[in-house]
Amino acid sequence: MSIILGIDPGSRVTGYGVINTVGSKHEYIASGCIRVKGETLPEKLKYIFDGVNQIIETYIPQEMAIEQVFMSKNADSALKLGQARGAAMVAGTFHDLPVFEYAARRVKQSVVGKGSADKTQVQHMVTLLLKLAATPQADAADALAIALCHANSRLSMIKMGGANAVRRGRVRTV
């Protein structure tokens, strides 16, 4: 059993998604959005830090996954996104959580099967995969997709580790 917190960082809206994963089974725990308040950038970053901190204290995840910064045509937007990511990552490391980063294309590929999927496709697949009664808001769905991507990546690494042990003539049981 592993509780994973997924974060879709943003300077105005930061999405979060919490799932419990056991092997290849994933269970929805919670999701939502931190709607950032504050006048100055430092106030906004503190709001993100405090919000992620509160989510971690509430759901006690064992791991955190976050979307990597992508290069934007607008340098100012990319910089603000990077700072929002930093505030969320510091909240995770403050609680000694291992933090994993995933590119947006990899997240979409993992959840939808297509790296160029749009937000509605991600929302649809997250709703199906987690058997949700309603479609989550776009930023929350992205965060859930990041958590699912991490869960799937973890499972693949575990399987590859087992396959490598078999190839070397050693089989480990866990």
C-alpha positions in Angstrom: 0.0 0.0 0.0 1.3 3.4 -0.9 -0.4 6.8 -0.7 0.7 9.1 -3.5 0.2 12.8 -3.7 0.2 14.2 -7.2 0.7 18.0 -7.7 -0.1 20.0 -10.8 1.6 23.3 -9.9 0.3 26.7 -11.0 0.8 30.3 -9.8 -3.0 30.9 -9.7 -4.4 27.3 -9.3 -2.4 24.3 -8.0 -4.2 21.0 -8.4 -3.7 18.1 -6.1 -4.7 14.5 -6.2 -4.3 11.7 -3.7 -4.5 8.0 -4.5 -3.8 4.8 -2.7 -2.1 2.2 -4.8 -1.7 -1.5 -4.1 0.1 -3.3 -6.9 -1.7 -2.4 -10.0 -4.9 -1.3 -8.3 -5.5 2.4 -7.7 -8.1 3.9 -5.4 -9.1 7.5 -5.3 -8.7 9.3 -1.9 -9.1 13.0 -2.6 -8.5 15.8 -5.1 -9.0 19.5 -5.4 -7.4 22.8 -6.1 -5.5 25.3 -4.1 -6.8 28.7 -5.4 -3.8 30.9 -4.7 -4.4 34.1 -2.9 -2.1 37.0 -2.1 -1.0 40.2 -3.7 2.8 39.6 -4.0 4.7 36.7 -5.3 6.1 35.7 -1.9 2.5 35.7 -0.4 1.3 33.5 -3.3 4.2 31.1 -2.8 3.6 30.9 0.9 -0.1 30.1 0.2 0.9 27.2 -2.1 3.4 25.9 0.5 0.8 26.1 3.3 -1.9 24.5 1.1 0.4 21.5 0.1 1.6 21.3 3.7 -2.0 21.0 4.9 -2.8 18.3 2.3 0.2 16.3 3.4 -0.7 16.6 7.1 -4.3 15.5 6.2 -3.6 12.5 4.0 -0.1 11.5 5.1 1.2 10.3 1.7 4.4 8.3 1.4 5.5 9.8 -2.0 4.9 12.9 -4.0 4.9 13.3 -7.8 4.9 16.7 -9.5 4.8 17.9 -13.1 8.1 19.1 -14.5 8.5 22.6 -15.8 8.1 22.9 -19.6 9.7 25.6 -21.7 7.0 28.2 -22.5 7.2 30.9 -25.0 6.5 33.3 -22.2 9.5 33.3 -19.9 7.7 35.2 -17.1 5.0 32.4 -17.0 7.6 29.7 -17.0 9.5 31.4 -14.1 6.3 31.8 -12.0 5.4 28.1 -12.7 8.9 27.1 -11.6 8.5 29.1 -8.4 5.1 27.5 -7.7 6.7 24.1 -8.2 9.4 25.0 -5.8 7.0 26.0 -3.1 5.1 22.7 -3.5 8.3 20.6 -3.6 9.6 22.3 -0.4 6.4 21.4 1.4 7.0 17.8 0.3 10.6 17.7 1.4 9.7 19.4 4.7 7.8 16.2 5.5 10.7 14.0 4.2 8.6 12.8 1.2 10.5 11.6 -1.8 9.5 13.8 -4.7 9.4 12.5 -8.3 9.1 14.7 -11.4 7.3 13.8 -14.6 7.1 15.5 -18.0 3.5 16.5 -19.1 3.9 14.3 -22.2 4.8 11.3 -20.1 1.9 11.8 -17.8 -0.5 12.0 -20.7 1.0 9.0 -22.4 0.7 7.0 -19.2 -2.9 7.8 -18.5 -4.4 8.4 -21.9 -2.0 6.5 -24.2 -1.2 9.6 -26.2 1.4 12.3 -25.2 -0.5 15.0 -27.0 -3.8 14.4 -25.2 -5.8 17.4 -24.3 -7.2 18.3 -20.8 -10.7 16.8 -21.5 -9.1 13.5 -22.5 -7.1 13.4 -19.3 -10.2 14.2 -17.2 -12.1 11.5 -19.0 -9.5 8.8 -18.4 -8.8 9.8 -14.8 -12.6 9.5 -14.2 -12.6 6.0 -15.8 -9.4 4.7 -14.2 -10.4 5.8 -10.7 -14.1 5.0 -11.1 -15.2 8.5 -10.1 -18.8 9.4 -9.9 -18.1 12.9 -11.4 -15.4 14.4 -13.6 -12.8 16.3 -11.5 -11.9 19.9 -12.3 -9.1 20.1 -14.9 -6.2 20.9 -12.5 -7.3 18.3 -10.0 -7.6 15.7 -12.9 -4.1 16.6 -14.0 -2.8 16.1 -10.5 -4.5 12.7 -10.3 -3.0 11.8 -13.6 0.5 12.7 -12.3 -0.1 10.4 -9.2 -1.3 7.6 -11.6 1.7 8.1 -13.8 4.0 7.7 -10.8 2.2 4.6 -9.5 2.5 3.1 -13.0 6.2 4.0 -13.2 6.8 2.5 -9.8 5.1 -0.7 -10.8 7.1 -0.9 -14.0 10.4 -0.4 -12.1 9.5 -3.1 -9.6 8.6 -5.5 -12.5 11.8 -4.7 -14.3 13.8 -5.3 -11.2 12.1 -8.7 -10.9 12.8 -9.5 -14.5 16.4 -8.6 -14.2 16.8 -10.8 -11.1 15.3 -13.7 -13.1 17.6 -13.1 -16.0 20.6 -13.1 -13.7 19.4 -16.5 -12.2 18.3 -15.0 -8.9 14.7 -14.7 -8.0 13.8 -12.5 -5.0 10.4 -12.8 -3.3 9.0 -9.8 -1.5 
